[in-house]
Amino acid sequence: MAETQLWLFRPADTSWDAAQRLRGKVDLPATEESLAELRQRVARLAEGPTILLHPADEAAIESSRVIASRFACSLTAVPALADPDLGLLEGLSLAEFERRFESRHAEWLASPLTVIPPEGEAMADARARILDALAEILVQRAGQRVGIVLHSIALAIVRDALARGDGSRLWERVEGRSWCTQYVLPAD
């Protein structure tokens, strides 16, 4: 069996992403400016996936359509790829998060997978959900050219898993990193 080529794409920003607010599972559209920037970036890619999977929120769908139009690939929504439900943290800036939930914010930075957002989804549960979906995708699409659109927390979780991380360096997996990362996964 051939190796699997995997592209991880960060979607165009929503207004909350641009304002550096925690988005979680809130369904927001991408900004027009960010979609225009994504179109320019995608146009510069020499190659890409033949199938593209994405969470079912508006920004991910809009971004996936931009990418799919460039590579004429099929689209499939996978709700399990969504960022975690951050409950009462959704919409907060990091400064507001730190001020309102000081100890939980410190835990978010030091040990992200132990965090359980108030009225939200435990980060460890979100990690398991996202990685289970990824494993299923990779088994079903083995040997293919697969693209996955992921918002920042899910993207950090997947990049960390691909780096064989334990979750302790989760935020380093997205900070300052490219909007698109390609991996070649061995057949086994």
MIMAR-663898 format. One record per atom (N, C-alpha, C): residue number from 1; residue in one letter; atom name; x, y, z. Coordinates in steps of 0.05 Angstrom, whole numbers, plus 5000, padded with zeros to 4 digits. Layout:
# MIMAR-663898
(NUM; A; CA; (X; Y; Z))
...
***
This chain:
# MIMAR-663898
(1; M; N; (5017; 4976; 5000))
(1; M; CA; (5000; 5000; 5000))
(1; M; C; (5018; 5025; 5000))
(2; A; N; (5009; 5045; 4987))
(2; A; CA; (5024; 5070; 4984))
(2; A; C; (5022; 5086; 5010))
(3; E; N; (5041; 5104; 5013))
(3; E; CA; (5040; 5122; 5036))
(3; E; C; (5017; 5142; 5033))
(4; T; N; (5008; 5152; 5056))
(4; T; CA; (4986; 5171; 5056))
(4; T; C; (4998; 5199; 5058))
(5; Q; N; (4989; 5217; 5041))
(5; Q; CA; (4997; 5245; 5042))
(5; Q; C; (4975; 5260; 5057))
(6; L; N; (4983; 5275; 5078))
(6; L; CA; (4964; 5289; 5095))
(6; L; C; (4970; 5318; 5095))
(7; W; N; (4950; 5335; 5089))
(7; W; CA; (4953; 5364; 5092))
(7; W; C; (4935; 5373; 5115))
(8; L; N; (4946; 5388; 5133))
(8; L; CA; (4930; 5401; 5154))
(8; L; C; (4928; 5430; 5148))
(9; F; N; (4903; 5440; 5146))
(9; F; CA; (4898; 5468; 5140))
(9; F; C; (4884; 5482; 5163))
(10; R; N; (4893; 5506; 5169))
(10; R; CA; (4879; 5523; 5188))
(10; R; C; (4859; 5539; 5172))
(11; P; N; (4834; 5540; 5180))
(11; P; CA; (4814; 5555; 5165))
(11; P; C; (4818; 5585; 5166))
(12; A; N; (4804; 5600; 5150))
(12; A; CA; (4804; 5629; 5151))
(12; A; C; (4794; 5637; 5178))
(13; D; N; (4803; 5660; 5188))
(13; D; CA; (4796; 5670; 5214))
(13; D; C; (4767; 5680; 5215))
(14; T; N; (4755; 5676; 5238))
(14; T; CA; (4729; 5688; 5245))
(14; T; C; (4736; 5715; 5258))
(15; S; N; (4715; 5731; 5263))
(15; S; CA; (4720; 5756; 5278))
(15; S; C; (4731; 5751; 5306))
(16; W; N; (4723; 5729; 5318))
(16; W; CA; (4734; 5722; 5345))
(16; W; C; (4764; 5714; 5343))
(17; D; N; (4771; 5700; 5322))
(17; D; CA; (4799; 5692; 5318))
(17; D; C; (4816; 5718; 5315))
(18; A; N; (4806; 5736; 5298))
(18; A; CA; (4820; 5761; 5293))
(18; A; C; (4823; 5777; 5319))
(19; A; N; (4804; 5776; 5336))
(19; A; CA; (4805; 5791; 5362))
(19; A; C; (4818; 5775; 5384))
(20; Q; N; (4829; 5751; 5377))
(20; Q; CA; (4843; 5733; 5396))
(20; Q; C; (4824; 5726; 5419))
(21; R; N; (4800; 5718; 5412))
(21; R; CA; (4781; 5708; 5432))
(21; R; C; (4779; 5678; 5429))
(22; L; N; (4774; 5664; 5451))
(22; L; CA; (4771; 5635; 5450))
(22; L; C; (4744; 5629; 5436))
(23; R; N; (4746; 5613; 5414))
(23; R; CA; (4723; 5608; 5398))
(23; R; C; (4709; 5582; 5406))
(24; G; N; (4725; 5561; 5411))
(24; G; CA; (4713; 5535; 5418))
(24; G; C; (4695; 5526; 5395))
(25; K; N; (4670; 5517; 5402))
(25; K; CA; (4652; 5506; 5382))
(25; K; C; (4632; 5526; 5372))
(26; V; N; (4635; 5552; 5379))
(26; V; CA; (4617; 5572; 5369))
(26; V; C; (4619; 5573; 5339))
(27; D; N; (4596; 5573; 5326))
(27; D; CA; (4594; 5573; 5297))
(27; D; C; (4594; 5601; 5286))
(28; L; N; (4616; 5610; 5275))
(28; L; CA; (4618; 5637; 5264))
(28; L; C; (4628; 5636; 5235))
(29; P; N; (4621; 5655; 5219))
(29; P; CA; (4631; 5656; 5191))
(29; P; C; (4660; 5667; 5191))
(30; A; N; (4674; 5660; 5170))
(30; A; CA; (4701; 5671; 5167))
(30; A; C; (4698; 5700; 5157))
(31; T; N; (4718; 5716; 5164))
(31; T; CA; (4717; 5744; 5154))
(31; T; C; (4724; 5744; 5124))
(32; E; N; (4713; 5763; 5110))
(32; E; CA; (4719; 5766; 5081))
(32; E; C; (4749; 5770; 5076))
(33; E; N; (4761; 5786; 5093))
(33; E; CA; (4790; 5792; 5091))
(33; E; C; (4806; 5766; 5094))
(34; S; N; (4799; 5750; 5113))
(34; S; CA; (4814; 5725; 5118))
(34; S; C; (4809; 5705; 5095))
(35; L; N; (4785; 5704; 5085))
(35; L; CA; (4779; 5686; 5062))
(35; L; C; (4795; 5695; 5037))
(36; A; N; (4798; 5721; 5033))
(36; A; CA; (4813; 5731; 5010))
(36; A; C; (4843; 5723; 5014))
(37; E; N; (4853; 5725; 5038))
(37; E; CA; (4880; 5717; 5044))
(37; E; C; (4884; 5687; 5039))
(38; L; N; (4864; 5671; 5048))
(38; L; CA; (4866; 5642; 5044))
(38; L; C; (4866; 5636; 5014))
(39; R; N; (4850; 5649; 4998))
(39; R; CA; (4850; 5645; 4969))
(39; R; C; (4878; 5649; 4957))
(40; Q; N; (4891; 5671; 4966))
(40; Q; CA; (4918; 5677; 4956))
(40; Q; C; (4938; 5655; 4964))
(41; R; N; (4936; 5646; 4989))
(41; R; CA; (4954; 5626; 4999))
(41; R; C; (4951; 5599; 4984))
(42; V; N; (4925; 5592; 4981))
(42; V; CA; (4919; 5566; 4967))
(42; V; C; (4929; 5567; 4938))
(43; A; N; (4926; 5590; 4925))
(43; A; CA; (4935; 5592; 4897))
(43; A; C; (4965; 5587; 4894))
(44; R; N; (4980; 5592; 4915))
(44; R; CA; (5009; 5588; 4914))
(44; R; C; (5018; 5559; 4919))
(45; L; N; (5000; 5542; 4927))
(45; L; CA; (5007; 5514; 4932))
(45; L; C; (5010; 5499; 4906))
(46; A; N; (5031; 5484; 4904))
(46; A; CA; (5036; 5469; 4879))
(46; A; C; (5019; 5443; 4877))
(47; E; N; (5014; 5431; 4900))
(47; E; CA; (4998; 5407; 4901))
(47; E; C; (4981; 5407; 4926))
(48; G; N; (4961; 5389; 4926))
(48; G; CA; (4943; 5388; 4948))
(48; G; C; (4928; 5362; 4949))
(49; P; N; (4908; 5361; 4967))
(49; P; CA; (4893; 5336; 4971))
(49; P; C; (4873; 5330; 4949))
(50; T; N; (4864; 5305; 4948))
(50; T; CA; (4842; 5298; 4930))
(50; T; C; (4816; 5296; 4945))
(51; I; N; (4818; 5294; 4972))
(51; I; CA; (4794; 5294; 4989))
(51; I; C; (4799; 5313; 5012))
(52; L; N; (4779; 5327; 5020))
(52; L; CA; (4782; 5347; 5042))
(52; L; C; (4760; 5343; 5063))
(53; L; N; (4769; 5340; 5088))
(53; L; CA; (4750; 5336; 5110))
(53; L; C; (4751; 5360; 5128))
(54; H; N; (4729; 5366; 5141))
(54; H; CA; (4728; 5390; 5157))
(54; H; C; (4706; 5388; 5178))
(55; P; N; (4709; 5404; 5200))
(55; P; CA; (4686; 5406; 5219))
(55; P; C; (4662; 5418; 5205))
(56; A; N; (4639; 5417; 5219))
(56; A; CA; (4615; 5426; 5206))
(56; A; C; (4607; 5455; 5211))
(57; D; N; (4626; 5472; 5220))
(57; D; CA; (4619; 5500; 5226))
(57; D; C; (4624; 5517; 5201))
(58; E; N; (4612; 5540; 5201))
(58; E; CA; (4612; 5558; 5177))
(58; E; C; (4640; 5565; 5167))
(59; A; N; (4657; 5574; 5185))
(59; A; CA; (4684; 5582; 5177))
(59; A; C; (4700; 5559; 5164))
(60; A; N; (4697; 5535; 5175))
(60; A; CA; (4711; 5512; 5164))
(60; A; C; (4699; 5504; 5137))
(61; I; N; (4673; 5506; 5134))
(61; I; CA; (4660; 5499; 5109))
(61; I; C; (4668; 5519; 5087))
(62; E; N; (4668; 5545; 5094))
(62; E; CA; (4676; 5566; 5075))
(62; E; C; (4705; 5562; 5066))
(63; S; N; (4722; 5557; 5086))
(63; S; CA; (4750; 5553; 5080))
(63; S; C; (4755; 5528; 5063))
(64; S; N; (4740; 5507; 5069))
(64; S; CA; (4743; 5482; 5054))
(64; S; C; (4735; 5485; 5025))
(65; R; N; (4714; 5501; 5021))
(65; R; CA; (4706; 5507; 4993))
(65; R; C; (4728; 5521; 4978))
(66; V; N; (4742; 5540; 4991))
(66; V; CA; (4764; 5554; 4978))
(66; V; C; (4786; 5534; 4970))
(67; I; N; (4793; 5517; 4989))
(67; I; CA; (4815; 5497; 4984))
(67; I; C; (4806; 5477; 4962))
(68; A; N; (4781; 5467; 4965))
(68; A; CA; (4771; 5447; 4946))
(68; A; C; (4769; 5458; 4918))
(69; S; N; (4763; 5484; 4915))
(69; S; CA; (4761; 5495; 4888))
(69; S; C; (4789; 5496; 4875))
(70; R; N; (4809; 5499; 4890))
(70; R; CA; (4837; 5499; 4879))
(70; R; C; (4845; 5472; 4870))
(71; F; N; (4838; 5451; 4885))
(71; F; CA; (4848; 5424; 4879))
(71; F; C; (4827; 5405; 4868))
(72; A; N; (4803; 5415; 4863))
(72; A; CA; (4780; 5399; 4853))
(72; A; C; (4777; 5374; 4870))
(73; C; N; (4777; 5377; 4896))
(73; C; CA; (4774; 5354; 4913))
(73; C; C; (4746; 5353; 4925))
(74; S; N; (4738; 5330; 4934))
(74; S; CA; (4712; 5326; 4946))
(74; S; C; (4713; 5336; 4975))
(75; L; N; (4690; 5344; 4986))
(75; L; CA; (4688; 5354; 5013))
(75; L; C; (4671; 5335; 5030))
(76; T; N; (4679; 5331; 5055))
(76; T; CA; (4663; 5316; 5074))
(76; T; C; (4664; 5329; 5101))
(77; A; N; (4641; 5335; 5112))
(77; A; CA; (4640; 5346; 5140))
(77; A; C; (4642; 5323; 5160))
(78; V; N; (4659; 5327; 5180))
(78; V; CA; (4663; 5308; 5201))
(78; V; C; (4660; 5324; 5228))
(79; P; N; (4636; 5323; 5239))
(79; P; CA; (4631; 5339; 5264))
(79; P; C; (4651; 5333; 5287))
(80; A; N; (4661; 5309; 5288))
(80; A; CA; (4680; 5302; 5309))
(80; A; C; (4706; 5317; 5308))
(81; L; N; (4712; 5330; 5286))
(81; L; CA; (4737; 5346; 5283))
(81; L; C; (4734; 5374; 5295))
(82; A; N; (4712; 5380; 5306))
(82; A; CA; (4707; 5407; 5317))
(82; A; C; (4725; 5412; 5341))
(83; D; N; (4732; 5438; 5345))
(83; D; CA; (4746; 5446; 5370))
(83; D; C; (4729; 5439; 5394))
(84; P; N; (4741; 5437; 5417))
(84; P; CA; (4725; 5430; 5441))
(84; P; C; (4705; 5452; 5448))
(85; D; N; (4683; 5444; 5461))
(85; D; CA; (4664; 5462; 5472))
(85; D; C; (4677; 5475; 5497))
(86; L; N; (4683; 5501; 5495))
(86; L; CA; (4697; 5514; 5517))
(86; L; C; (4678; 5527; 5538))
(87; G; N; (4652; 5521; 5535))
(87; G; CA; (4633; 5530; 5555))
(87; G; C; (4635; 5560; 5560))
(88; L; N; (4638; 5567; 5586))
(88; L; CA; (4638; 5595; 5594))
(88; L; C; (4664; 5610; 5585))
(89; L; N; (4683; 5596; 5574))
(89; L; CA; (4708; 5609; 5565))
(89; L; C; (4704; 5620; 5537))
(90; E; N; (4684; 5610; 5522))
(90; E; CA; (4680; 5619; 5494))
(90; E; C; (4674; 5649; 5493))
(91; G; N; (4689; 5662; 5476))
(91; G; CA; (4685; 5691; 5473))
(91; G; C; (4704; 5708; 5489))
(92; L; N; (4718; 5695; 5508))
(92; L; CA; (4736; 5710; 5525))
(92; L; C; (4763; 5714; 5511))
(93; S; N; (4775; 5737; 5516))
(93; S; CA; (4803; 5741; 5507))
(93; S; C; (4820; 5725; 5528))
(94; L; N; (4845; 5720; 5521))
(94; L; CA; (4863; 5706; 5540))
(94; L; C; (4866; 5722; 5565))
(95; A; N; (4867; 5749; 5563))
(95; A; CA; (4870; 5766; 5587))
(95; A; C; (4845; 5764; 5605))
(96; E; N; (4821; 5763; 5592))
(96; E; CA; (4796; 5760; 5608))
(96; E; C; (4796; 5732; 5621))
(97; F; N; (4804; 5712; 5606))
(97; F; CA; (4805; 5684; 5616))
(97; F; C; (4823; 5684; 5641))
(98; E; N; (4847; 5696; 5639))
(98; E; CA; (4866; 5696; 5661))
(98; E; C; (4854; 5711; 5686))
(99; R; N; (4841; 5733; 5681))
(99; R; CA; (4830; 5749; 5702))
(99; R; C; (4807; 5735; 5716))
(100; R; N; (4789; 5723; 5701))
(100; R; CA; (4765; 5711; 5712))
(100; R; C; (4769; 5683; 5723))
(101; F; N; (4788; 5668; 5712))
(101; F; CA; (4793; 5640; 5719))
(101; F; C; (4823; 5636; 5722))
(102; E; N; (4835; 5649; 5741))
(102; E; CA; (4864; 5650; 5744))
(102; E; C; (4877; 5622; 5746))
(103; S; N; (4867; 5605; 5763))
(103; S; CA; (4880; 5579; 5767))
(103; S; C; (4875; 5561; 5742))
(104; R; N; (4851; 5563; 5731))
(104; R; CA; (4845; 5547; 5707))
(104; R; C; (4862; 5557; 5683))
(105; H; N; (4867; 5583; 5681))
(105; H; CA; (4884; 5594; 5660))
(105; H; C; (4913; 5583; 5663))
(106; A; N; (4923; 5583; 5687))
(106; A; CA; (4950; 5572; 5692))
(106; A; C; (4951; 5543; 5684))
(107; E; N; (4930; 5528; 5690))
(107; E; CA; (4929; 5500; 5683))
(107; E; C; (4928; 5497; 5652))
(108; W; N; (4913; 5515; 5639))
(108; W; CA; (4910; 5516; 5609))
(108; W; C; (4937; 5518; 5596))
(109; L; N; (4955; 5535; 5608))
(109; L; CA; (4982; 5539; 5597))
(109; L; C; (5000; 5516; 5604))
(110; A; N; (5000; 5506; 5628))
(110; A; CA; (5019; 5486; 5638))
(110; A; C; (5011; 5458; 5631))
(111; S; N; (4986; 5451; 5632))
(111; S; CA; (4977; 5424; 5628))
(111; S; C; (4950; 5424; 5614))
(112; P; N; (4949; 5432; 5589))
(112; P; CA; (4923; 5436; 5575))
(112; P; C; (4904; 5413; 5576))
(113; L; N; (4914; 5388; 5575))
(113; L; CA; (4896; 5365; 5573))
(113; L; C; (4881; 5359; 5599))
(114; T; N; (4889; 5372; 5621))
(114; T; CA; (4875; 5368; 5647))
(114; T; C; (4853; 5388; 5651))
(115; V; N; (4850; 5407; 5633))
(115; V; CA; (4830; 5428; 5637))
(115; V; C; (4802; 5418; 5630))
(116; I; N; (4784; 5426; 5647))
(116; I; CA; (4755; 5422; 5642))
(116; I; C; (4743; 5449; 5643))
(117; P; N; (4737; 5461; 5620))
(117; P; CA; (4725; 5488; 5619))
(117; P; C; (4698; 5488; 5634))
(118; P; N; (4691; 5509; 5649))
(118; P; CA; (4665; 5510; 5662))
(118; P; C; (4643; 5508; 5642))
(119; E; N; (4625; 5488; 5646))
(119; E; CA; (4603; 5482; 5629))
(119; E; C; (4612; 5474; 5600))
(120; G; N; (4636; 5464; 5598))
(120; G; CA; (4647; 5456; 5572))
(120; G; C; (4656; 5427; 5572))
(121; E; N; (4670; 5420; 5551))
(121; E; CA; (4681; 5393; 5546))
(121; E; C; (4709; 5391; 5558))
(122; A; N; (4714; 5370; 5572))
(122; A; CA; (4741; 5365; 5582))
(122; A; C; (4760; 5363; 5559))
(123; M; N; (4783; 5376; 5561))
(123; M; CA; (4803; 5376; 5540))
(123; M; C; (4812; 5348; 5533))
(124; A; N; (4815; 5331; 5553))
(124; A; CA; (4823; 5303; 5548))
(124; A; C; (4802; 5288; 5532))
(125; D; N; (4777; 5294; 5537))
(125; D; CA; (4755; 5281; 5522))
(125; D; C; (4755; 5292; 5493))
(126; A; N; (4760; 5318; 5490))
(126; A; CA; (4761; 5329; 5463))
(126; A; C; (4784; 5317; 5447))
(127; R; N; (4807; 5314; 5461))
(127; R; CA; (4830; 5302; 5447))
(127; R; C; (4823; 5274; 5438))
(128; A; N; (4811; 5258; 5455))
(128; A; CA; (4803; 5230; 5447))
(128; A; C; (4784; 5231; 5423))
(129; R; N; (4764; 5248; 5424))
(129; R; CA; (4745; 5250; 5402))
(129; R; C; (4758; 5257; 5376))
(130; I; N; (4776; 5277; 5376))
(130; I; CA; (4789; 5287; 5352))
(130; I; C; (4808; 5266; 5341))
(131; L; N; (4824; 5254; 5359))
(131; L; CA; (4843; 5233; 5350))
(131; L; C; (4829; 5208; 5340))
(132; D; N; (4807; 5201; 5352))
(132; D; CA; (4791; 5178; 5342))
(132; D; C; (4782; 5183; 5314))
(133; A; N; (4772; 5208; 5309))
(133; A; CA; (4763; 5215; 5282))
(133; A; C; (4786; 5215; 5263))
(134; L; N; (4809; 5225; 5271))
(134; L; CA; (4833; 5225; 5254))
(134; L; C; (4841; 5197; 5247))
(135; A; N; (4842; 5179; 5267))
(135; A; CA; (4850; 5151; 5262))
(135; A; C; (4831; 5138; 5242))
(136; E; N; (4805; 5143; 5245))
(136; E; CA; (4786; 5131; 5227))
(136; E; C; (4790; 5142; 5198))
(137; I; N; (4795; 5167; 5196))
(137; I; CA; (4800; 5179; 5170))
(137; I; C; (4824; 5167; 5157))
(138; L; N; (4846; 5165; 5172))
(138; L; CA; (4871; 5154; 5161))
(138; L; C; (4869; 5125; 5154))
(139; V; N; (4853; 5109; 5168))
(139; V; CA; (4849; 5081; 5161))
(139; V; C; (4832; 5080; 5135))
(140; Q; N; (4810; 5095; 5135))
(140; Q; CA; (4792; 5094; 5111))
(140; Q; C; (4806; 5105; 5086))
(141; R; N; (4824; 5125; 5090))
(141; R; CA; (4836; 5138; 5067))
(141; R; C; (4865; 5131; 5063))
(142; A; N; (4874; 5108; 5073))
(142; A; CA; (4902; 5100; 5072))
(142; A; C; (4911; 5101; 5043))
(143; G; N; (4935; 5111; 5038))
(143; G; CA; (4947; 5113; 5012))
(143; G; C; (4936; 5135; 4994))
(144; Q; N; (4919; 5152; 5006))
(144; Q; CA; (4907; 5174; 4990))
(144; Q; C; (4920; 5201; 4998))
(145; R; N; (4911; 5221; 4983))
(145; R; CA; (4920; 5249; 4988))
(145; R; C; (4897; 5263; 5003))
(146; V; N; (4900; 5265; 5030))
(146; V; CA; (4879; 5274; 5048))
(146; V; C; (4885; 5301; 5059))
(147; G; N; (4865; 5318; 5058))
(147; G; CA; (4868; 5344; 5071))
(147; G; C; (4847; 5347; 5094))
(148; I; N; (4856; 5359; 5115))
(148; I; CA; (4837; 5363; 5138))
(148; I; C; (4839; 5392; 5147))
(149; V; N; (4817; 5405; 5149))
(149; V; CA; (4815; 5433; 5158))
(149; V; C; (4809; 5431; 5188))
(150; L; N; (4825; 5445; 5205))
(150; L; CA; (4821; 5444; 5234))
(150; L; C; (4825; 5471; 5246))
(151; H; N; (4808; 5478; 5264))
(151; H; CA; (4812; 5503; 5280))
(151; H; C; (4835; 5499; 5299))
(152; S; N; (4844; 5520; 5312))
(152; S; CA; (4869; 5519; 5326))
(152; S; C; (4873; 5499; 5348))
(153; I; N; (4852; 5494; 5364))
(153; I; CA; (4856; 5474; 5386))
(153; I; C; (4858; 5446; 5374))
(154; A; N; (4839; 5439; 5356))
(154; A; CA; (4840; 5413; 5343))
(154; A; C; (4866; 5410; 5328))
(155; L; N; (4875; 5431; 5314))
(155; L; CA; (4900; 5430; 5299))
(155; L; C; (4923; 5425; 5318))
(156; A; N; (4924; 5438; 5341))
(156; A; CA; (4945; 5433; 5361))
(156; A; C; (4945; 5404; 5370))
(157; I; N; (4921; 5394; 5375))
(157; I; CA; (4919; 5366; 5384))
(157; I; C; (4929; 5346; 5363))
(158; V; N; (4922; 5350; 5338))
(158; V; CA; (4931; 5332; 5317))
(158; V; C; (4961; 5335; 5312))
(159; R; N; (4971; 5359; 5311))
(159; R; CA; (5000; 5363; 5307))
(159; R; C; (5015; 5351; 5330))
(160; D; N; (5005; 5353; 5354))
(160; D; CA; (5019; 5342; 5377))
(160; D; C; (5019; 5311; 5375))
(161; A; N; (4997; 5299; 5367))
(161; A; CA; (4996; 5270; 5364))
(161; A; C; (5015; 5261; 5342))
(162; L; N; (5016; 5275; 5320))
(162; L; CA; (5034; 5268; 5298))
(162; L; C; (5063; 5270; 5306))
(163; A; N; (5069; 5288; 5325))
(163; A; CA; (5096; 5291; 5336))
(163; A; C; (5101; 5272; 5359))
(164; R; N; (5082; 5255; 5365))
(164; R; CA; (5083; 5236; 5387))
(164; R; C; (5085; 5250; 5414))
(165; G; N; (5072; 5273; 5416))
(165; G; CA; (5072; 5288; 5441))
(165; G; C; (5052; 5278; 5461))
(166; D; N; (5055; 5288; 5485))
(166; D; CA; (5037; 5279; 5507))
(166; D; C; (5017; 5301; 5514))
(167; G; N; (5016; 5322; 5498))
(167; G; CA; (4997; 5344; 5504))
(167; G; C; (5008; 5367; 5520))
(168; S; N; (5031; 5363; 5532))
(168; S; CA; (5043; 5384; 5549))
(168; S; C; (5053; 5408; 5533))
(169; R; N; (5058; 5404; 5507))
(169; R; CA; (5068; 5426; 5490))
(169; R; C; (5048; 5433; 5469))
(170; L; N; (5023; 5429; 5476))
(170; L; CA; (5001; 5433; 5457))
(170; L; C; (5001; 5460; 5443))
(171; W; N; (5004; 5481; 5458))
(171; W; CA; (5003; 5508; 5446))
(171; W; C; (5026; 5515; 5429))
(172; E; N; (5049; 5502; 5433))
(172; E; CA; (5072; 5506; 5416))
(172; E; C; (5068; 5494; 5388))
(173; R; N; (5049; 5476; 5386))
(173; R; CA; (5043; 5463; 5360))
(173; R; C; (5029; 5481; 5340))
(174; V; N; (5018; 5504; 5350))
(174; V; CA; (5004; 5522; 5332))
(174; V; C; (5015; 5550; 5332))
(175; E; N; (5027; 5559; 5353))
(175; E; CA; (5038; 5586; 5354))
(175; E; C; (5059; 5590; 5334))
(176; G; N; (5055; 5610; 5316))
(176; G; CA; (5076; 5617; 5297))
(176; G; C; (5079; 5596; 5274))
(177; R; N; (5061; 5577; 5274))
(177; R; CA; (5064; 5556; 5253))
(177; R; C; (5048; 5563; 5228))
(178; S; N; (5055; 5550; 5207))
(178; S; CA; (5042; 5555; 5181))
(178; S; C; (5012; 5548; 5182))
(179; W; N; (4998; 5560; 5163))
(179; W; CA; (4969; 5555; 5160))
(179; W; C; (4965; 5528; 5147))
(180; C; N; (4986; 5517; 5134))
(180; C; CA; (4984; 5491; 5120))
(180; C; C; (5009; 5475; 5126))
(181; T; N; (5006; 5451; 5134))
(181; T; CA; (5028; 5433; 5140))
(181; T; C; (5023; 5407; 5125))
(182; Q; N; (5043; 5397; 5112))
(182; Q; CA; (5041; 5371; 5098))
(182; Q; C; (5057; 5350; 5112))
(183; Y; N; (5045; 5326; 5113))
(183; Y; CA; (5058; 5303; 5125))
(183; Y; C; (5057; 5280; 5105))
(184; V; N; (5077; 5263; 5106))
(184; V; CA; (5077; 5238; 5090))
(184; V; C; (5078; 5216; 5111))
(185; L; N; (5056; 5200; 5112))
(185; L; CA; (5054; 5179; 5132))
(185; L; C; (5060; 5152; 5119))
(186; P; N; (5077; 5136; 5132))
(186; P; CA; (5084; 5110; 5121))
(186; P; C; (5059; 5092; 5118))
(187; A; N; (5061; 5073; 5101))
(187; A; CA; (5038; 5055; 5095))
(187; A; C; (5030; 5039; 5120))
(188; D; N; (5048; 5034; 5138))
(188; D; CA; (5042; 5018; 5162))
(188; D; C; (5032; 5036; 5184))
***
